[in-house]
């Protein structure tokens, strides 16, 4: 199956890669909805909301700074590295990610489409236009207020919020032009992102799933490469 997928990739002019939490989990970052997702007595779903931020911004920031500290200790894995090399070596490769950890960029992927934002970006919660990307290897952010006086907020998409319009537009355009779509480490249950591979398939693109377990996408995929991304993707790269 690996060799067949490699043949499809060699023939494809435009490849779209869609990554999810699974590839980051292989770098030691807990899956958002996993059993180890508890922080103090709170569930992520209780804190990653506009309502929680309005009511208890200091608590929400405490959680996000804790997450930042854990992610800063992580390193891109062989799956991240293989995708970065693929994007550098092949024209027409677009990487879409649901992850907010910045590991794709640290692996060398330039300008991935961040569908759920970036944990290291902060912006003014009042919408004054202030936006900055913090470095993962700098001391923890101490200033949580904007120059305008409002709270700063993490530049991620919270429950109940719309995905960034520019990211959605870029993702749709990529899927409409794709010849092949690699879906890597995503549960394929979070919409509207989960609908993107089907959009490409309707236009004739082949869809390949890379995952350690079955997902709702498995039955509709043209090929399934079962295993961790850190093993499957470098092996696939070797077959190209």
Secondary structure in CASP SS format (residue, H / E / C, confidence):
PFRMAT SS
TARGET T0000
AUTHOR 0000-0000-0000
METHOD secondary structure of the structure
MODEL  1
X C 1.00
X H 1.00
X H 1.00
X H 1.00
X H 1.00
X H 1.00
X H 1.00
X H 1.00
X H 1.00
X H 1.00
X H 1.00
X C 1.00
X C 1.00
X C 1.00
X E 1.00
X E 1.00
X E 1.00
X E 1.00
X E 1.00
X C 1.00
X H 1.00
X H 1.00
X H 1.00
X H 1.00
X H 1.00
X C 1.00
X C 1.00
X C 1.00
X C 1.00
X C 1.00
X C 1.00
X C 1.00
X C 1.00
X C 1.00
X C 1.00
X C 1.00
X C 1.00
X C 1.00
X E 1.00
X C 1.00
X C 1.00
X E 1.00
X C 1.00
X H 1.00
X H 1.00
X H 1.00
X H 1.00
X C 1.00
X E 1.00
X H 1.00
X H 1.00
X H 1.00
X H 1.00
X H 1.00
X H 1.00
X C 1.00
X H 1.00
X H 1.00
X H 1.00
X H 1.00
X H 1.00
X H 1.00
X H 1.00
X H 1.00
X H 1.00
X H 1.00
X H 1.00
X H 1.00
X H 1.00
X H 1.00
X H 1.00
X H 1.00
X H 1.00
X C 1.00
X C 1.00
X C 1.00
X C 1.00
X H 1.00
X H 1.00
X H 1.00
X H 1.00
X H 1.00
X H 1.00
X H 1.00
X H 1.00
X H 1.00
X H 1.00
X H 1.00
X H 1.00
X C 1.00
X C 1.00
X C 1.00
X E 1.00
X E 1.00
X E 1.00
X E 1.00
X E 1.00
X C 1.00
X C 1.00
X C 1.00
X C 1.00
X C 1.00
X H 1.00
X H 1.00
X H 1.00
X H 1.00
X H 1.00
X C 1.00
X C 1.00
X C 1.00
X C 1.00
X C 1.00
X E 1.00
X E 1.00
X C 1.00
X C 1.00
X E 1.00
X E 1.00
X E 1.00
X E 1.00
X E 1.00
X E 1.00
X E 1.00
X E 1.00
X C 1.00
X C 1.00
X C 1.00
X C 1.00
X C 1.00
X C 1.00
X E 1.00
X E 1.00
X E 1.00
X C 1.00
X C 1.00
X C 1.00
X C 1.00
X C 1.00
X C 1.00
X C 1.00
X C 1.00
X C 1.00
X C 1.00
X C 1.00
X E 1.00
X C 1.00
X C 1.00
X C 1.00
X C 1.00
X C 1.00
X E 1.00
X E 1.00
X E 1.00
X E 1.00
X E 1.00
X E 1.00
X C 1.00
X C 1.00
X E 1.00
X C 1.00
X C 1.00
X C 1.00
X C 1.00
X C 1.00
X H 1.00
X H 1.00
X H 1.00
X H 1.00
X H 1.00
X H 1.00
X H 1.00
X H 1.00
X H 1.00
X H 1.00
X H 1.00
X H 1.00
X H 1.00
X C 1.00
X C 1.00
X E 1.00
X E 1.00
X E 1.00
X E 1.00
X E 1.00
X C 1.00
X C 1.00
X C 1.00
X C 1.00
X C 1.00
X C 1.00
X C 1.00
X C 1.00
X H 1.00
X H 1.00
X H 1.00
X H 1.00
X H 1.00
X H 1.00
X H 1.00
X H 1.00
X H 1.00
X H 1.00
X C 1.00
X C 1.00
X C 1.00
X E 1.00
X E 1.00
X E 1.00
X E 1.00
X E 1.00
X E 1.00
X C 1.00
X C 1.00
X C 1.00
X C 1.00
X C 1.00
X C 1.00
X H 1.00
X H 1.00
X H 1.00
X C 1.00
X C 1.00
X E 1.00
X E 1.00
X E 1.00
X E 1.00
X C 1.00
X C 1.00
X H 1.00
X H 1.00
X H 1.00
X H 1.00
X H 1.00
X H 1.00
X H 1.00
X H 1.00
X H 1.00
X H 1.00
X H 1.00
X C 1.00
END
